[in-house]
Amino acid sequence: MIKYIHGLINYALRKELIKKEDYNYCYNQLIYFFKLKHKDEFDEVVINFPEEAIFPLLDDLYERKHIKDNSIQYKDFLLSKVMNIFADKPSIVINKFEELSKQKGIKTATDWFYQYMKDLDYIKTTRISKNVFYTVDTKYGEVEITINVSKPELDPKTIQKRAKAEAVSYPKCVLCPENEGFAGNISRDSRDTIRLIPLKLSDGDWYFQYSPYSYYNEHAIVLTKEHTPMSVTKQTFINLLDLVSMFDGYFFGSNTDLPIVGGSILSHNHYQGGLYTFPIEKAKVIKSFNYKNVIVEVLKWPLSTIRLKGDKKDIIELGDKILNKWLNYSNPSINIYNFTDKRHNTVTPIARKKATYELDIVLRNNLTTEAYPLGIYHPHEDVWPIKKENIGLIEVSGLAILPKRLIEQLQECAQALEENTPPPKGFEDFIKKISKPLTKEPLEMVYEQAGLTFVKGLEDCGVLSINNLIMFVEEILNE
Ligand SMILES: [Zn+2]
């Protein structure tokens, strides 16, 4: 087993997590952790990822009955404790980030920080690389699909339940900055190796960190210091546009502040960002208008989306008008009620900085009815075999994150197509939509249909027809 210890330390040296002066220190920490006796053995197993050494060491601990659990969850829990031996304390990480940023620009700092989080296995590159990724051509352009095998899916009701349960525990939620170094427990993943960079925005103290799931390149999260609920206001637009000027090439967006149309965490105000170009950026423009130093574009996109391009101050001013107009917008003839016993209207904003500033404002409504218990503007029942969860910022942007179960189910659908046998339960209508005779391999056809079904789910989230959206914009500009 000692050869795995040397393999792990040499991995840490190669990745420059530690220096050679740290060898004995790490060795002693590790043999204690894994309850091993020192051996004059300098054999090394060369590893590319920490779990290649840590998992055999944990299996050995389990076999020797030092631990009672060898599930993947428990192994991950212990793995982050092992990797924390190689991790710098938060103050040192912050210092390095700030020094790099000052001397070589923020791009160098984020490049380093992202790589550091991957090398510490906080971002599990090996698992993420197993996610299925493909693109589908649609009438809105190319849409991207990920079948996620690294995180379990949550339905909106569980999300609501969790939001309530989180209010009583420590840290109050998974996004609180108090998670830094947190060991984890049954309901919480460990955060031993997460590191946060403090940020100042015009409304106070925030932190920058990376998402452990990394759904796209440099998937970042910006969160408030205080555990305060999601809120989408004029200040959100200001913060997002300030963030895109601070972080070169990054986009930043916010999920909404309401259930069903929001993300999985409503209890802690946060944004998502990253170095990634989403399909929505390439959406065609159906109609454009002018407002002061801003070009206003109505996009050809399955959700009702208005893009503002130009001067930052004017974007914020117009964005605020659009937000207020939408918060007060009701139109019973098309089933939009902004308020019943509670508020239903909100927006998903996404900011970028290209030649000029850009802010996409996506109109959302979370009303439920007897016919649509999960939401009128939520994927409808025909889409559920593929996607039942909330449509959040990432999916609004044209990247589907689909559940793991689909890998097997889509395989079974392909088999059903090929052999003319019944498809898996719930996929009867799905499979009927695939036109025959098949023009491609059955699995390819099935994957494509899954992508088109996802886009149908996005269309279900669209609150206004294109004509109504254009009228909505015109009314604001004529005020
Ligand atoms: Zn929190």
Boltz pocket constraint, residues with backbone or C-beta under 6 A from the ligand:
constraints:
  - pocket:
      binder: B
      contacts: [[A, 172], [A, 173], [A, 174], [A, 175], [A, 176], [A, 177], [A, 226], [A, 227], [A, 228], [A, 267], [A, 268]]
      max_distance: 6.0
